[in-house]
Amino acid sequence: MPSVCLYFHVHQPIRVKKFGVLDIGRSEDYFDDRHNKTILDKVASKCYEPTNRLLLDLIKRHDGKFKISYSITGTFIDQAKAWRPDLIKSFQNLAKTGCVEFLGETYYHSLTSLYSEQEFYDQVTKHMDTIEELFGQRPTVFRNTELVYFDHLANLISELGFKAVLAEGWDKVLHWRSPNFVYETNDQPIKLLLKNYKLSDDVAFRFSNKGWEEWPLTAEKFAQWVHAVNGSGEVINLFMDYETFGEHQWEDTGIFNFMDKVPDEILKHPDMDFITVGEEADRYPAVGKLSMPYPVSWADTERDLSAWLGNDMQSGTIRALYDLEEKVKKIGDKKMIEDWRRLQTSDNFYYMCTKWFSDGDVHKYFNAYDRPHDAYIYFTNILVDFVHRVEEKLAEMEENFAHEVEQQKDGLEKVLHGLMKPEKVGVE
Amino acid sequence: MLGWELPPFHSGGLGIACSGLTKSLSKLGMDIDFVLPKIYGGSYPWMRLHDASSKILDNGFSHKCVEIARKNQCSLVNGYQGVNLESNSKKMCNSCIKVLDNSRYAHINLYTRGVKELAEGLDYDLIHAHDWMTFPAGFAAQAVSKLKGKEVPLLIQAHATEIDRHDGSFIYHTEKDSFQRSDHIVAVSNITKSTIVNYYGIDQNKISVVHNGIDPREITERISNPIKKKYKVVMFLGRITYQKGPDYFVKVAKKVTESYPNVKFMMLGSGDMQARMIEEGAKQGLTGKLLFNSWISDEDKDLAYQLADVFVMPSVTEPFGIVPLEAIQNGTPVVVSKSSGIAEVVDNSVKVDFWDIEKQAEEIVKLLKDKKYAASLVKGAKAEVKGLTWDKSAKEMAQVYKKVVAGGKVHA
């Protein structure tokens, strides 16, 4: 009896300002609030509001038989809290149905799992705490930024108590194996839930493509494809960006009508049901171990890290940023740490991507700047200002420290002096 | 006088030069009719301004190409290419199609046509045309007066040549033909004069040199930036294109920062080579050391000059080069390419070969380290720049006029 697991990723980056070279040393304001708020409002009305409404309605209509899972980034939550608390409320209403599970991830949608274990723990813990506080459940299933997975990640998350982790069901890793089973990570007793990218991308990418031979995609047809897994798999993991609904696939493509009918059509098959990620991990035993020594992501035709770290602009900036960790943490200034973490958001590096080949169109659509080089210019200028702030603060701390030592030395000398006096008297 | 642009609606040094020169010429009693392709505004009370595009419309030549010329600012290199022709209501005659679709240089033809119409209503003793775009119009104006029975000399001024720009052979031929047929040529520097002699085969006796001037400014205070406590700044400003030598600047940045990590290099401006320079910088590990900014306002330009400890202009060719003068006015020492006009007029500058990375790096480091040396260089350079007034250029230009027009009293 195969189960369908619908998982949505909710994310908005905190985009940086067009920070000029002359802003260096003169402004500590790195983030473009106005622009970010405009985008949040736009996506809220195109996607978050109507999709939340629809899914809440579907959950109610199906009386516990329709379930979904979400990962919501901290950068989304921060912005929604500031400007659109109604969106938080709307997700809370979904959480209250009991048919919604929330996953854990890095708070800042960062690639820190590749750069710093300590920072990774800090961000994931912060995210878990936030999710628990807002939605009353502590995540037990993990998804890494951009679905980046590699064997060692299981070691990292095992200490945080996760029982399962998501990954791309990529052919080059699976070979003859099917993504429609639950696997186990190579090093830990943690389940590996693999995205069925063909069925997921039929909705997320191909739905409105009129050049696609299967266009138009109806709920009936899609349900048939899902039903076809029966007998050759146990789970069908449909993982996608939440913004698929209304933002990547606009309303006029019929995506909402499609989604409205999908649960009914799938449940027509008596053997099928919907489960959340945690339920999947609990219900289905692992059929075997799966190893991915090198990072695999869910992006582009390469399924690697090249969209974020593929060129010198990207690798240069991200390295410079993580090089600051020790200093930033030593200083311990709240605003400074927050700025540093927001700069880690993977989108900042994605905007600098120059591989305009097969995936150029997607990149262009999601770029906040005209050219990848502009993204690099602004980010680098910010980085220079930030490094300067960090160094200034460190110098100040060292000066204060030296001053304290000096004072203590003075005090000590007085004490010593006092101690020596009687001796002198004695000599006389 | 025939020009292409005037500030504040200018894209380069040409507009500034035309404005500065005419203002000072008028003080010498020159009476000037100045023709622009199109007037966007601005106030120039020292001369009469004419709009070539309005004139062609007045004469009932009400065609699509004219309307497009009226509505759109054209690019010097691409003309009206890229302008949306569909959105226009006016009819397309064959000549419109020819002018707009087939010719990259429609803007030149239209300007020439407008000048010709205007010339019929004007009286002048000398035609002074600035750069190749206006040369054909200069000959047209000369022909108009000849029809009226008056021989008027044509003086053409080269602010830059195609040898500096490399935009196309059509331009080179227009220049060469014009240099040959004109009555006299003014070059903005000796280096440009020698270019005209060597690459266009023009007799050097036909060429006078009048260096550009600069409006005097007294900037005594330099606005400080907190990052200067720790970092030195080296600056490049200009179009990021082959002619300006941006690739040499990146190489110098690499060289200097290898031994002096606390130096920031900033490359201000945009251009066809910017993306490549950004990528090259990142590849060389200069992320955070080589900074960029595509656009900069005039006020910010001053701030940038004042932020910089050294200004570098590694141009492969540079007929004059106004930016180092602005840097000097802002109190910044300059390292300039030997192949620039500016090297002829400012002795208190460090003159280098644009290709000599070692030497440039060495000179920059010397200026960064030796404050006394830098200060003395700036002091001397400031005094020199003070002498480079437009009044001085205008006086020299008046001498040239005298040579060209018998009598010397000129209505240009």
Interface residues (C-beta under 8 A of the other chain):
Chain A: G20 V21 L22 I24 G25 R26 N311 D312 M313 G316 T317 A320 T354 R371 H373 D374 Y376 I377 T380 N381 L383 V384 D385 V387 H388 E391 E392
Chain B: N225 P226 I227 K228 K229 K230 Y231 K264 M266 L268 Q274 A275 I278 E279 A282 K283 G285 T287 G288 L291 F292 N293 S294 I296 D300 L303 A304 L307
